[in-house]
Amino acid sequence: GQSLGYGFVNYVDPKDAEKAINTLNGLRLQTKTIKVSYARPSSASIRDANLYVSGLPKTMTQKELEQLFSQYGRIIASRILVDQVTG
């Protein structure tokens, strides 16, 4: 159940995604510095509101990710990618 160190956050409003990037990109979490940027859109409906987050601490939980990013707007979905072999 450990993070691979990256995940995605999808906001309802693209302005919220922009606020999150401007505030959280480069933030130091534990021993990691996270990178927050726009993800390649999977559909036109979430273009400019889908963020890619890398450099997450391996101990970060889904709940912690949502708590960190929910300060900037309503989240549609978020997920931390985990190793498929180890869970």
Residue pairs with C-beta under 8 A, 6 or more apart in sequence:
1 82
1 86
1 87
2 58
2 59
2 82
2 83
2 86
3 56
3 57
3 58
3 59
3 60
3 80
3 81
3 82
4 58
4 80
4 81
4 82
4 83
5 32
5 54
5 55
5 56
5 57
5 58
6 52
6 53
6 54
6 55
6 56
6 80
6 81
7 53
7 56
7 65
7 78
7 79
7 80
7 81
8 39
8 50
8 51
8 52
8 53
8 77
8 78
8 79
8 81
9 17
9 20
9 50
9 51
9 53
9 65
9 66
9 69
9 75
9 77
9 78
10 46
10 49
10 50
10 51
10 75
10 76
10 77
10 78
11 17
11 20
11 49
11 50
11 51
11 72
11 73
11 74
11 75
11 76
12 49
12 73
12 74
12 75
12 76
13 49
13 73
13 74
14 47
14 48
14 49
15 73
16 49
16 72
16 73
16 74
17 38
17 48
17 49
17 50
17 51
17 72
17 73
18 48
19 72
19 73
20 36
20 51
20 69
20 72
20 73
21 36
21 37
21 38
21 51
23 72
24 34
24 36
24 53
24 68
24 69
24 72
25 34
25 35
25 36
25 37
26 33
26 34
26 35
27 33
27 34
27 36
28 34
29 55
29 56
29 57
29 60
30 57
30 59
31 57
32 55
32 56
32 57
33 55
34 53
34 54
34 55
34 56
35 53
35 54
35 55
36 51
36 52
36 53
37 51
37 52
38 48
38 50
38 51
38 52
39 50
39 51
39 52
41 47
41 48
41 50
42 50
46 76
49 76
51 69
53 65
56 65
56 80
60 80
61 80
62 78
62 79
62 80
65 78
65 80
66 75
66 78
69 75
69 78
